[in-house]
Amino acid sequence: MLRKTLSGAVIALSLTGASTALATNGMNLEGYGAKSHAMGGTGMAYDTGNSAVMNNPATLGMMKEGTEEIGIGIRGLHPEVQSDYGAMSDHSSATAFYMPSLSYIRKDGDITWGAALLSQGGMGTDYGNDSPLFQGGYDDAGAQTMLSGKDIRSEVGVGRLMFPISYNLTDNTTIGASADFVWASMDLQMDMDGMHFGMMETGGSMLPTVTAGTLDYVRYDFSNGTPFIGKAVGYGTGFKLGFTHKVSKLLTIGGTYHSQTMMSDLESSNAKLTVVNDTSTELTGKIKVNNFEWPATFAAGLALRPTDKLMVAADVKFVDWSTVMDKFSTSFIADNTADNGDYAGETLDMSMKQDWKDQTVYSVGVEYKATDRLALRGGASFSTNPVPDEYLHPLFPAIIKNHYTCGFGYRLTDDARMGMAYSWAPKVTETNGEGMVISHSQSNWSLNFVHNL
């Protein structure tokens, strides 16, 4: 039992940095903006405010002509992750992550345009240096060995700077698009024992020296400790297209396509790699997380307005995880300095199969205008789990399926309004390929404020 517990925990460490965020629908948040969030993540066919830049940019065309507004927001993400194997159990202490947003949107005639800055996702795990799951492992000869005993943690974040534009083709039909500048960053402190290192796809000029003698473990360490951006950073682009069409006073339909990103590798020139075989050597160098991308998304939805006070919405989303989450790959390039000894200028490559499945998300929401100033909202979303049990790991349990949401919108003055939302994701429990039982639940909230200029 000890062997499986240790090996299951250690192998999981290699996957910590494989995503942009340990969020709620795979790596995606269940809704963007307080209105969409409160209504189950819907947003394809009704006005979600400035948050349309992340939902469907065509719905920006639903703003009134002459409107000019600025929006600010904050999102709180609070996961609860637990891993159990026999009598051994541990929780991640990383239970609170905060993601801001800022936007400016203006409508001139039939054209709506602007800019928005969004922290799209952010989360991680922190097991400190005293977790029973990360104290020991097995060397490449199968003998039990102790690991570093140092901090085990990860933090990943993704942000977007977006430039949306929409155009009202007719009174009933609108098209929209957004050009996005995307960045992703990562902190990672992890140990990998020799047994599991030998099970990875490995290569590079450093490999013969690393595996000479008996390999106890290797440790990856690149972290800056700041909550704003991680140590290894990559940049790229993406785009969105969308449309809405008002079929009748009762029914509006809409849809969107979010492209897969085109990102550079995530890199840091100030990383450390510790190799413990017959000796212990700490190397300095450059780390690269290779081929990191955000997946393409297709979505469609409708909004029904049976009365002036009531709106009901429903969406379906398809997320193409299988294209971008087939494996996790890193490269370490040691500095060409005397301090690195025989490893100077050498490289070490590692990759692991992930084989995520594509995901379908169904969302429903309702809004009721209780007064001229107050709108009450509620909803739910239901999704498939993209992570195969075989590759499920305690440091990346992206297994949440369902969310139940509520919130409200309130017009403070003729020129100012606010929105709040709360969602609860019930606990999901799965057993991975090593027999480790992993559970994950969440509570999330969002707050937005918009002011007309």
Salt bridges, closest charged atoms under 4 A:
GLU30 OE2 - HIS37 NE2 3.12
GLU30 OE1 - ARG75 NH2 2.97
GLU68 OE1 - ARG106 NH1 3.29
GLU69 OE2 - ARG417 NH2 3.23
ASP108 OD1 - ARG106 NE 2.83
GLU155 OE1 - ARG153 NH2 3.00
ASP180 OD2 - ARG160 NH1 2.82
ASP180 OD2 - LYS240 NZ 2.40
ASP187 OD2 - ARG153 NH1 3.62
ASP191 OD1 - ARG219 NH1 2.88
ASP193 OD1 - HIS196 ND1 3.03
ASP221 OD2 - ARG219 NH2 3.74
ASP265 OD2 - LYS288 NZ 3.72
GLU267 OE1 - LYS286 NZ 3.08
GLU367 OE2 - LYS35 NZ 3.97
GLU367 OE2 - ARG377 NE 2.85
GLU434 OE2 - HIS196 NE2 3.66
